[in-house]
Amino acid sequence: MTRTILVSSEGKYGITDGMNALCASASALDVVEAAIRPVEVAPECRSVGLGGWPNLIGEAELDASIMDGTTLHSGSVGALVGYKHPISVARQVMERLPHVLLVGAGAARFAAEIGAEPGPAGTEEPARRGWEAWLADHVPPDVRARWPDVPLIPWARLTADPETAKGTTIALVKDAADRIASGVSTCGWAYKYPGRLGDSPIIGAGIYADSRYGAAGCTGMGELTIRCGTARAVVLYMKLGLSVETACREAIADLRAAERRFRGGVTVHAIDAAGHPCVMAIGRAADTVRWYYWTEGMTAWEERQAVVEAW
Ligand code: ASP
């Protein structure tokens, strides 16, 4: 019965709300939502919500998911356009549909049906200005003049992670009834090909929770963690008896084995069934990756630094 909340770097905008909800006896699922919603509308945040980096054609396509570690029920949305709180839409997918994952137009239709809070149609400033500057730097004027009615394939290789040590917001929560839940929300990589889904809406890749063993969530290069099923792998390694730290190290070894050449960093966040935390990164500069944690017995939440492994 050790209430615990762990959030990733961008989670600093929501951990106080999450911690307060946890202290007020909210369920793990409610705490996940309470911790992520403020991040989705934090004006400073460029990697989550409608203020996040857009895709190649200037649209903020958002991904989010939530998982109940006690029932293994989960809900996700991918490439959702025009809504402020993808995490809440994902929760409603879990609770109101016989499905796990909705994408694109179907996800937006569902958001409208449930009365989800709409946001501006396009990416908000200053991410929009950043995208325009990026276009001006990378795309010749004759191509830009026809943008976005041009073949986009050649430009997709310029997709970027401008936030590097920041990124997707993750919340891993254990409540007073020992229920564990996890949730993530992100705009994904900047200047991605339209329709690209990262790992965040993929249960088992960017997120997993099983109240018997723990929970995990990933930030960084989603293409790699999808291939390795990283969040699920961390929880399975804990099921096999490894400590949370050794489980993260094994999952990182899997990433290294899959991709010998560095293409983008990954940070793995995890708690075990007792709420013990570990955050471990690969392909990040040392001392740059922050995360935030509170567990019973602490008077306030703390900022901590991730363990960084070499590629
Ligand atoms: N993992 C996210 C994605 O691939 C991005 C990030 O966390 O930086 O969409």
Residues whose N, C-alpha, C, O or C-beta is under 5 A from the ligand:
A	BS01	LIG	K166 G167 T168 G188 W189 G198 D199 C218 T219 G220 M221 G222 E223
